[in-house]
Amino acid sequence: MSLMFYIQFALVLLCILLGARIGGIGLGVMGGVGLAILCFGFQLQPGGLPIDVMLMIMAVVSAAAAMQAAGGLDYMIRIATKMLRKNPKYITFVAPAVTWLFTFMAGTGHVAYSVLPVIAEVSRHNGIRPERPLSMAVIASQFAIVASPIAAAVVAVVAFLEPQGITLGNVLCVTIPGTILGLFCACIFVNKMGKELKDDPEYQKLLKDPRYVEENFDTNDIKDEKLGTNAKISFWLFILGAVLVVLMGAIPSLRPYFDGKPMGMANSIEIIMLSVAAIIIGICKPNGNAITQGSVFHAGMRAVIAIFGIAWLGDTLMKAHLPEVKEAVSSLVEVAPWAFAFALFILSVLVNSQGATVATLFPIAIAIGIPAPILIGVFVAVNGYFFIPNYGPIIASIDFDTTGTTRIGKYVFNHSFMLPGLLSMAFSLGFCLLFAHLFL
């Protein structure tokens, strides 16, 4: 690739680093600075705005913030606390199981937004380092894409390999058990990652700040007194919304059809969660100011601004250099077929799309004769989103973690999702290749 690409890529990383250090809306505004340099300085055409991602987060946050104001988040945390009291460490295993299942049924990892604030709060209230379950929950929501029968990337793989007698069942019998076992093995290691909250000096320093205690404990801690009926109603309405999102993804016929195609999942999530917010407000009548002053609303809006700047910046760079990126990765596959897993991983990191990665590289792999079982075995390598921390759920989970344990590192790449992602990738690749050898 050209020297200009590397210069501009370094600029993107620098903006992410500076934005992470600023904190708050720093990621978003530094993304704007990077865009100004790329567009006005290097004359690159602005890429696509991540509108759907931003609107999905806003819709989910609206419902979650209304639930919090009505007391539903306290009720949810109380239920989870009772379940986790004996073995609270299990949330590192339960959280990714939930997000994997959501993505498996809905075909999109963005459904994880609805449970991220809950995972963060349940972890903090139980004294668990939120970095552990949050990082694995985000990774699991990505990896489940290759196991979902309705995901675009899976459909594309089946279409490319169908002439060789490969069916959807052949793909899923490898990717479903492979990702489940791979994520479980990664959770075993991640469950010990980082210091406990009681031993974390940065979190203990936060606890000495009266403003932090007032914002995150006085209004959000679980009260000893009995929670009202409205708290329970808001909780179940929010759960109903999450279930409807999953059903809409799993059964496309439930969605209205336009021009012969079901309405997109992005619009479905936005409509359902906004409606849930309206119903919670109408029935439970929470204080209007409390909705926008709660920690869930603040964290969600910070995530929207961060995604607005950083995701737009990354898309601008990739679209400007997409031909040379594709050529470089394609050349790698032609020279070393065994490196196909690396090619899938690298391209997915750069283009942030499993479907686009499959559409670009699978035809090349088939043309040079890589066997179908190998292609299916390494299919999971399309989940390289975590490598550069500019993916929507990654940014959202960082903002939802009020303890500060989930973060972008000093050197960008040493962020909270790197080790969980690499472990999940290594284990999942091993299991998927094993099952491909056994079943195909």
VMD Tcl script that draws the C-alpha trace (Angstrom):
set ca {
  {0.00 0.00 0.00}
  {1.05 3.60 -0.59}
  {3.00 5.74 1.83}
  {0.07 8.17 1.87}
  {-2.20 5.46 3.29}
  {0.18 4.79 6.17}
  {0.48 8.52 6.92}
  {-3.29 8.94 6.99}
  {-3.76 5.73 8.97}
  {-1.31 7.03 11.59}
  {-3.37 10.24 11.75}
  {-6.51 8.21 12.50}
  {-4.73 6.34 15.31}
  {-3.41 9.61 16.74}
  {-6.94 11.05 16.84}
  {-8.21 7.95 18.66}
  {-5.34 8.22 21.17}
  {-5.89 11.92 21.87}
  {-9.65 11.49 22.06}
  {-9.31 8.65 24.57}
  {-7.04 10.79 26.74}
  {-9.45 13.73 26.67}
  {-12.33 11.49 27.76}
  {-16.04 12.33 27.63}
  {-16.90 13.42 24.08}
  {-13.19 13.58 23.25}
  {-13.28 10.65 20.83}
  {-16.02 12.28 18.79}
  {-14.54 15.75 18.58}
  {-11.05 14.44 17.79}
  {-12.64 12.42 15.01}
  {-13.85 15.75 13.67}
  {-10.30 17.12 13.78}
  {-9.05 14.10 11.86}
  {-11.80 14.56 9.27}
  {-10.86 18.20 8.85}
  {-7.26 17.22 8.09}
  {-8.22 14.35 5.74}
  {-10.87 16.33 3.84}
  {-9.43 19.84 3.74}
  {-5.75 18.87 3.87}
  {-5.54 15.62 1.90}
  {-8.65 16.29 -0.21}
  {-10.35 12.98 0.68}
  {-14.09 12.72 0.12}
  {-15.99 12.23 3.41}
  {-17.15 8.67 3.95}
  {-20.58 7.54 4.99}
  {-22.02 8.77 8.26}
  {-22.84 5.91 10.68}
  {-26.41 7.15 10.90}
  {-28.11 3.83 11.64}
  {-25.65 2.93 14.38}
  {-26.13 6.32 16.04}
  {-29.91 6.16 15.79}
  {-30.02 2.61 17.17}
  {-27.99 3.68 20.20}
  {-30.22 6.73 20.72}
  {-33.37 4.60 20.55}
  {-32.04 1.97 22.96}
  {-30.72 4.63 25.33}
  {-34.10 6.39 25.31}
  {-35.80 3.20 26.48}
  {-33.06 2.33 28.99}
  {-33.00 5.88 30.41}
  {-36.79 5.90 30.81}
  {-36.58 2.54 32.56}
  {-33.84 3.87 34.86}
  {-35.90 6.94 35.78}
  {-38.89 4.70 36.58}
  {-36.76 2.49 38.84}
  {-36.56 -0.40 36.39}
  {-32.78 -0.46 36.33}
  {-32.69 -0.77 40.12}
  {-35.14 -3.66 39.85}
  {-33.11 -5.32 37.10}
  {-29.93 -4.99 39.13}
  {-31.69 -6.38 42.19}
  {-32.80 -9.49 40.25}
  {-29.33 -9.99 38.79}
  {-27.74 -9.44 42.19}
  {-29.83 -12.21 43.71}
  {-28.83 -14.55 40.88}
  {-25.13 -13.66 41.14}
  {-24.78 -13.33 44.92}
  {-23.33 -16.81 45.44}
  {-21.02 -16.76 42.39}
  {-20.89 -13.21 41.00}
  {-17.89 -14.05 38.84}
  {-20.28 -15.90 36.51}
  {-21.35 -12.64 34.87}
  {-18.20 -12.85 32.73}
  {-19.70 -16.04 31.30}
  {-23.38 -15.08 31.35}
  {-23.01 -11.66 29.67}
  {-21.35 -12.96 26.47}
  {-23.82 -15.86 26.38}
  {-26.69 -13.35 26.29}
  {-25.17 -11.14 23.59}
  {-24.17 -14.21 21.51}
  {-27.76 -15.45 21.65}
  {-29.18 -12.02 20.78}
  {-26.93 -11.74 17.71}
  {-27.54 -15.36 16.71}
  {-31.28 -14.74 16.57}
  {-31.25 -11.18 15.22}
  {-28.39 -11.39 12.71}
  {-26.79 -8.17 13.90}
  {-24.40 -7.46 16.74}
  {-25.99 -4.09 17.42}
  {-28.71 -5.70 19.56}
  {-26.02 -5.86 22.26}
  {-26.56 -2.15 22.93}
  {-29.66 -2.94 25.00}
  {-27.78 -5.04 27.57}
  {-24.45 -3.17 27.81}
  {-25.62 -0.63 30.44}
  {-27.16 -3.46 32.46}
  {-23.93 -5.50 32.35}
  {-21.93 -2.47 33.47}
  {-24.23 -1.66 36.39}
  {-24.65 -5.26 37.58}
  {-20.88 -5.71 37.55}
  {-20.19 -2.54 39.50}
  {-22.85 -3.22 42.10}
  {-21.38 -6.68 42.70}
  {-17.82 -5.40 42.98}
  {-16.81 -7.10 39.70}
  {-14.45 -5.41 37.28}
  {-16.88 -4.38 34.45}
  {-14.08 -4.61 31.90}
  {-14.31 -8.40 31.98}
  {-17.98 -9.04 31.13}
  {-18.29 -5.94 28.93}
  {-15.30 -6.85 26.74}
  {-16.43 -10.45 26.32}
  {-20.04 -9.40 25.70}
  {-18.96 -7.13 22.83}
  {-16.64 -9.78 21.37}
  {-19.38 -12.43 21.60}
  {-21.86 -10.15 19.83}
  {-19.41 -9.97 16.91}
  {-18.44 -13.62 16.77}
  {-22.06 -14.78 16.76}
  {-22.46 -13.22 13.31}
  {-20.72 -16.21 11.69}
  {-23.12 -18.55 13.56}
  {-26.34 -16.71 12.72}
  {-28.38 -18.28 9.90}
  {-29.77 -14.88 8.94}
  {-26.54 -12.86 8.99}
  {-25.48 -11.40 5.63}
  {-21.96 -12.82 5.93}
  {-23.25 -16.39 6.47}
  {-25.68 -16.10 3.56}
  {-22.83 -14.89 1.35}
  {-20.56 -17.80 2.34}
  {-23.29 -20.32 1.55}
  {-23.93 -18.66 -1.83}
  {-20.23 -18.81 -2.77}
  {-19.76 -22.44 -1.65}
  {-23.09 -23.87 -2.80}
  {-21.64 -25.05 -6.15}
  {-19.31 -27.30 -4.10}
  {-22.27 -28.90 -2.32}
  {-21.97 -26.81 0.85}
  {-25.25 -26.01 2.65}
  {-26.21 -23.65 5.43}
  {-26.24 -26.63 7.80}
  {-22.64 -27.44 6.88}
  {-21.53 -23.94 7.80}
  {-23.51 -23.73 11.04}
  {-22.42 -27.15 12.32}
  {-18.90 -25.69 12.37}
  {-19.43 -22.09 13.42}
  {-22.05 -22.58 16.16}
  {-20.10 -25.02 18.36}
  {-16.78 -23.47 17.34}
  {-17.66 -19.96 18.51}
  {-19.46 -21.14 21.66}
  {-16.49 -23.21 22.82}
  {-13.97 -20.61 21.70}
  {-15.70 -17.82 23.63}
  {-16.10 -20.02 26.70}
  {-12.37 -20.79 26.76}
  {-11.56 -17.09 26.36}
  {-13.90 -16.24 29.26}
  {-11.89 -18.52 31.55}
  {-8.82 -16.33 31.01}
  {-10.63 -12.97 30.85}
  {-12.36 -13.74 34.15}
  {-8.98 -13.09 35.81}
  {-8.06 -10.06 33.69}
  {-7.12 -6.88 35.56}
  {-7.33 -6.04 39.23}
  {-10.47 -6.43 41.32}
  {-12.35 -3.16 41.83}
  {-11.42 -3.09 45.51}
  {-7.75 -3.32 44.52}
  {-7.85 -0.99 41.50}
  {-6.13 2.29 42.50}
  {-7.82 4.33 39.76}
  {-11.31 3.21 40.78}
  {-10.56 3.75 44.45}
  {-9.41 7.26 43.55}
  {-12.76 7.85 41.83}
  {-14.60 6.78 44.96}
  {-12.92 9.63 46.85}
  {-14.42 12.17 44.42}
  {-17.76 13.41 45.88}
  {-19.05 14.28 42.42}
  {-18.50 10.74 41.17}
  {-20.19 9.24 44.24}
  {-23.15 11.59 43.94}
  {-23.68 10.87 40.24}
  {-23.18 7.11 40.31}
  {-24.32 6.01 43.74}
  {-26.83 8.42 45.24}
  {-29.25 8.07 42.33}
  {-28.42 4.64 40.93}
  {-27.56 2.39 43.84}
  {-30.04 -0.31 44.76}
  {-32.23 0.90 47.57}
  {-33.12 -1.29 50.53}
  {-36.73 -0.19 50.50}
  {-39.33 -1.98 48.43}
  {-39.39 -0.91 44.80}
  {-42.69 0.33 43.43}
  {-44.92 -1.32 40.84}
  {-43.77 1.13 38.17}
  {-40.17 -0.10 38.55}
  {-41.24 -3.66 37.78}
  {-43.51 -2.62 34.91}
  {-40.76 -0.54 33.27}
  {-38.33 -3.44 33.61}
  {-40.64 -5.93 31.92}
  {-41.54 -3.46 29.18}
  {-37.85 -3.01 28.43}
  {-37.32 -6.80 28.37}
  {-40.33 -7.13 26.07}
  {-38.72 -4.65 23.68}
  {-35.45 -6.63 23.64}
  {-37.36 -9.87 22.99}
  {-39.30 -8.26 20.13}
  {-36.04 -7.09 18.55}
  {-34.68 -10.63 18.68}
  {-37.90 -12.11 17.24}
  {-37.93 -9.56 14.42}
  {-34.42 -10.59 13.50}
  {-35.08 -14.32 13.78}
  {-38.39 -14.24 11.89}
  {-38.19 -11.67 9.06}
  {-41.82 -12.35 8.11}
  {-42.85 -10.45 11.28}
  {-41.49 -7.27 9.71}
  {-43.38 -5.34 7.00}
  {-42.21 -5.94 3.44}
  {-41.27 -3.19 1.03}
  {-40.36 -3.95 -2.59}
  {-40.33 -7.66 -1.76}
  {-37.86 -7.30 1.14}
  {-38.45 -7.14 4.90}
  {-37.85 -3.83 6.64}
  {-34.22 -3.56 7.78}
  {-33.24 -4.52 11.31}
  {-31.85 -1.04 11.98}
  {-35.27 0.53 11.47}
  {-36.93 -2.30 13.40}
  {-34.68 -1.75 16.44}
  {-35.18 2.01 16.32}
  {-38.98 1.83 16.05}
  {-39.39 -0.84 18.74}
  {-37.12 0.77 21.32}
  {-38.53 4.28 20.80}
  {-42.02 2.82 21.22}
  {-40.94 1.04 24.40}
  {-39.59 4.34 25.75}
  {-42.90 6.04 24.97}
  {-44.93 3.28 26.65}
  {-42.72 3.36 29.77}
  {-43.13 7.15 29.99}
  {-46.89 6.90 29.41}
  {-47.59 4.10 31.90}
  {-44.92 4.55 34.57}
  {-44.76 8.35 34.38}
  {-41.11 8.85 35.42}
  {-39.82 12.34 36.02}
  {-38.94 13.87 32.64}
  {-35.80 15.58 33.92}
  {-34.64 12.36 35.61}
  {-34.65 10.59 32.21}
  {-32.07 12.93 30.70}
  {-30.08 13.40 33.90}
  {-29.45 9.71 34.59}
  {-26.10 8.03 33.98}
  {-27.50 5.78 31.22}
  {-28.60 8.76 29.13}
  {-25.30 10.60 29.63}
  {-23.22 7.55 28.72}
  {-25.35 6.79 25.67}
  {-25.11 10.31 24.29}
  {-21.33 10.32 24.79}
  {-21.22 7.09 22.80}
  {-23.28 8.64 19.98}
  {-20.91 11.60 19.68}
  {-17.86 9.35 19.83}
  {-19.19 7.08 17.08}
  {-20.21 10.10 15.03}
  {-16.61 11.33 14.86}
  {-14.42 8.22 14.97}
  {-16.49 5.86 12.81}
  {-16.95 8.59 10.19}
  {-13.21 9.25 10.25}
  {-12.38 5.56 9.76}
  {-14.86 5.13 6.92}
  {-13.45 8.18 5.14}
  {-9.93 6.70 5.20}
  {-10.98 3.22 4.07}
  {-13.20 4.37 1.21}
  {-10.42 6.54 -0.15}
  {-7.99 3.60 -0.22}
  {-10.33 0.63 -0.69}
  {-8.91 -0.52 -4.09}
  {-5.32 -0.71 -2.81}
  {-6.43 -2.34 0.46}
  {-8.27 -5.05 -1.47}
  {-5.31 -5.54 -3.83}
  {-2.82 -5.89 -0.98}
  {-4.91 -8.45 0.86}
  {-5.74 -10.36 -2.33}
  {-2.05 -10.62 -3.20}
  {-1.35 -12.10 0.23}
  {-3.88 -14.88 -0.36}
  {-2.54 -15.71 -3.81}
  {1.04 -16.01 -2.57}
  {0.24 -17.98 0.62}
  {-3.16 -19.74 0.63}
  {-2.62 -20.84 4.24}
  {-2.63 -17.17 5.18}
  {-6.30 -16.84 4.22}
  {-7.29 -16.51 7.89}
  {-4.86 -13.59 8.26}
  {-6.23 -12.00 5.10}
  {-9.81 -12.25 6.41}
  {-8.76 -10.77 9.73}
  {-6.76 -7.90 8.23}
  {-9.46 -6.87 5.76}
  {-12.20 -7.05 8.40}
  {-10.13 -4.74 10.62}
  {-9.87 -2.24 7.80}
  {-13.40 -2.32 6.36}
  {-15.42 -3.10 9.54}
  {-17.81 -5.43 7.72}
  {-17.98 -9.23 7.80}
  {-20.15 -9.25 4.69}
  {-17.80 -7.03 2.69}
  {-14.81 -9.12 3.80}
  {-16.48 -12.32 2.60}
  {-17.59 -10.75 -0.69}
  {-14.06 -9.51 -1.38}
  {-11.92 -12.51 -0.45}
  {-13.99 -15.69 -0.78}
  {-14.17 -15.52 -4.61}
  {-10.37 -15.20 -4.69}
  {-9.90 -18.14 -2.31}
  {-12.26 -20.31 -4.35}
  {-10.48 -19.34 -7.58}
  {-7.07 -20.41 -6.24}
  {-8.47 -23.72 -4.99}
  {-8.58 -23.42 -1.20}
  {-10.81 -26.35 -0.05}
  {-14.29 -25.54 1.27}
  {-13.67 -27.11 4.72}
  {-10.69 -24.78 5.23}
  {-12.71 -21.76 4.13}
  {-15.50 -22.62 6.57}
  {-12.99 -23.39 9.33}
  {-11.37 -19.95 9.07}
  {-14.62 -18.07 8.40}
  {-14.64 -16.81 12.00}
  {-11.53 -14.71 11.22}
  {-13.81 -12.07 9.64}
  {-14.41 -10.75 13.19}
  {-11.45 -8.40 13.46}
  {-13.53 -5.37 14.49}
  {-12.03 -5.31 17.97}
  {-8.46 -4.67 16.81}
  {-8.94 -0.92 16.29}
  {-11.29 0.49 18.95}
  {-13.67 2.41 16.69}
  {-16.56 -0.10 16.54}
  {-19.90 1.15 17.91}
  {-20.47 -1.35 20.76}
  {-16.84 -0.98 21.86}
  {-17.18 2.78 22.24}
  {-20.60 2.40 23.88}
  {-19.34 -0.11 26.46}
  {-16.43 2.19 27.36}
  {-18.89 4.98 28.09}
  {-21.32 2.75 30.01}
  {-18.54 1.59 32.37}
  {-18.52 4.35 34.98}
  {-15.66 2.68 36.88}
  {-13.22 3.50 34.06}
  {-11.87 -0.06 33.83}
  {-13.05 -0.50 30.23}
  {-10.90 1.86 28.21}
  {-8.67 2.60 25.26}
  {-5.04 2.19 26.29}
  {-2.25 4.71 26.26}
  {-0.97 3.31 22.97}
  {-4.44 2.77 21.37}
  {-3.90 -0.94 20.67}
  {-3.55 -1.89 24.36}
  {-7.27 -1.42 24.91}
  {-9.65 -3.53 27.00}
  {-10.86 -5.60 24.03}
  {-7.53 -6.67 22.57}
  {-6.75 -9.65 24.81}
  {-10.37 -10.93 24.93}
  {-10.59 -10.57 21.16}
  {-7.32 -12.32 20.39}
  {-8.08 -15.15 22.81}
  {-11.57 -15.60 21.37}
  {-10.16 -15.57 17.84}
  {-7.43 -18.12 18.58}
  {-9.73 -20.55 20.41}
  {-12.59 -20.16 17.92}
  {-10.30 -20.71 14.94}
  {-8.93 -23.86 16.55}
  {-12.35 -25.30 17.31}
  {-13.84 -24.32 13.94}
  {-10.97 -25.94 12.03}
  {-11.39 -29.06 14.18}
  {-15.13 -29.29 13.52}
  {-14.62 -28.59 9.81}
  {-12.20 -31.54 9.71}
  {-14.64 -33.77 11.60}
  {-17.91 -32.86 9.90}
  {-17.00 -31.87 6.33}
}
mol new
graphics top color blue
foreach p $ca { graphics top sphere $p radius 0.5 }
foreach p [lrange $ca 0 end-1] q [lrange $ca 1 end] { graphics top cylinder $p $q radius 0.2 }
display resetview
